[in-house]
C-alpha cells in the first residue's frame, strides 16, 4: 500500500486511510460503535474504543505514525479479525488486493457472515503505467528488480493482466456475496467515498 504520489494525493495507504476515517466519522455521527484496524498478518486495532468524533481525530495521529511495509497474509489477518466482531456488523476492508487471491478469498469468506464491502485501491501508475522503453522495475515489497523494454505488446499485456486481476477480485467477491468497489486513487476523494458508502 506504500505506493503512489503523496504530493498529488494518489498514495494508496493515505487514500485508503481517508476512506476508512470517513466511515469512522459517519459511524460516530450516527452514535454507533466502530473499530479501526490495520493488518498485515494479523489485525492491529488502533482505536481506543470510544467511537466518538474525538476518537477519529486521534486515529489521524496514529495513522500518520504508520509506515506500511511487508506482505499481507489476508487469510490469517481476516480470520483473526473475526474474533474482534461482537455482532453482525458492517466490515469495510480497504486494500490493493495484491497478493495471494486464494488467501484473500479465504479471508473474506471468514467475515462474509457480516455485511462486507471490499474497497480495492490501485494507483494510476499501477493501472496505466507511464514508463516506455528501457525501464528498471523495482519491487515495493521485496528486493527484486528487473530491467526490461517496456512498451508495445508488453504494455498491452500488462494492461490486460491488470484488468483480469480486477475482474478476478470482483468474481471472488460475487461468489461470497460481498460488495466490491474498485477505486483508482486519482479519483476525486468525495466521489470515491460517495460510490463506496453504503450506510
NORRA-V174717 format. One record per residue. N is the residue number from 1. RES is the residue in three letters. PHI is phi as a letter, one per 30 degrees, with the letter a starting at -180 (none if undefined). OMEGA is omega in whole degrees, -180 to 180 (999 if undefined). Layout:
# NORRA-V174717
n = <N N>
res = <RES RES>
phi = <PHI PHI>
omega = <OMEGA OMEGA>
This chain:
# NORRA-V174717
n = <1 2 3 4 5 6 7 8 9 10 11 12 13 14 15 16 17 18 19 20 21 22 23 24 25 26 27 28 29 30 31 32 33 34 35 36 37 38 39 40 41 42 43 44 45 46 47 48 49 50 51 52 53 54 55 56 57 58 59 60 61 62 63 64 65 66 67 68 69 70 71 72 73 74 75 76 77 78 79 80 81 82 83 84 85 86 87 88 89 90 91 92 93 94 95 96 97 98 99 100 101 102 103 104 105 106 107 108 109 110 111 112 113 114 115 116 117 118 119 120 121 122 123 124 125 126 127 128 129 130 131 132 133 134 135 136 137 138 139 140 141 142 143 144 145 146 147 148 149 150 151 152 153 154 155 156 157 158 159 160 161 162 163 164 165 166 167 168 169 170 171 172 173 174 175 176 177 178 179 180 181 182 183 184 185 186 187 188 189 190 191 192 193 194 195 196 197 198 199>
res = <UNK UNK UNK UNK UNK UNK UNK UNK UNK UNK UNK UNK UNK UNK UNK UNK UNK UNK UNK UNK UNK UNK UNK UNK UNK UNK UNK UNK UNK UNK UNK UNK UNK UNK UNK UNK UNK UNK UNK UNK UNK UNK UNK UNK UNK UNK UNK UNK UNK UNK UNK UNK UNK UNK UNK UNK UNK UNK UNK UNK UNK UNK UNK UNK UNK UNK UNK UNK UNK UNK UNK UNK UNK UNK UNK UNK UNK UNK UNK UNK UNK UNK UNK UNK UNK UNK UNK UNK UNK UNK UNK UNK UNK UNK UNK UNK UNK UNK UNK UNK UNK UNK UNK UNK UNK UNK UNK UNK UNK UNK UNK UNK UNK UNK UNK UNK UNK UNK UNK UNK UNK UNK UNK UNK UNK UNK UNK UNK UNK UNK UNK UNK UNK UNK UNK UNK UNK UNK UNK UNK UNK UNK UNK UNK UNK UNK UNK UNK UNK UNK UNK UNK UNK UNK UNK UNK UNK UNK UNK UNK UNK UNK UNK UNK UNK UNK UNK UNK UNK UNK UNK UNK UNK UNK UNK UNK UNK UNK UNK UNK UNK UNK UNK UNK UNK UNK UNK UNK UNK UNK UNK UNK UNK UNK UNK UNK UNK UNK UNK>
phi = <none d b j c d d c i c d d d d d d d d d d d d d d d d d d d d i c d b b b b c b b c a d c d c d c i c h c d d d d d d d e d d d d d c c d a i c c c e d d d d d d d e d d c c a e b d c c c c a d i d k d d d d d d d d d d d c d d c d c b c c c c b d e d d d b d d e b j d b c c c d d c a c d b b c a d c l h d d d d d e d d d d d d d d d d d e d d d d d c h c d c b d b d d c d e e d d d d d d c d b d>
omega = <-179 -178 -180 -175 180 -177 179 172 175 -180 -172 -177 -179 179 179 178 179 177 179 178 177 176 -179 -178 -179 176 178 179 179 -179 174 180 173 171 -177 -177 168 178 170 175 176 178 175 -178 -176 175 -178 175 -179 177 179 175 176 177 179 178 177 178 179 179 -179 178 179 178 -175 173 180 179 176 180 -178 172 -174 -175 -178 -177 -177 175 177 -177 -180 180 178 -176 -176 -179 179 -170 166 178 180 -180 -177 -175 173 180 178 -177 -178 -177 174 177 176 -180 177 179 178 178 -178 179 -170 175 176 172 -171 170 176 177 -178 -179 169 179 -179 180 176 -178 -177 -174 -180 -170 175 -179 -178 -171 173 176 179 178 180 -176 178 178 -176 171 -178 177 -178 171 -175 180 176 -176 -180 177 178 178 179 -179 177 -180 177 178 180 178 180 178 180 177 179 -179 -180 179 178 178 -178 -176 177 178 178 175 175 -178 171 -172 172 175 176 -174 -176 174 179 -179 180 -178 -179 -178 180 -179 999>
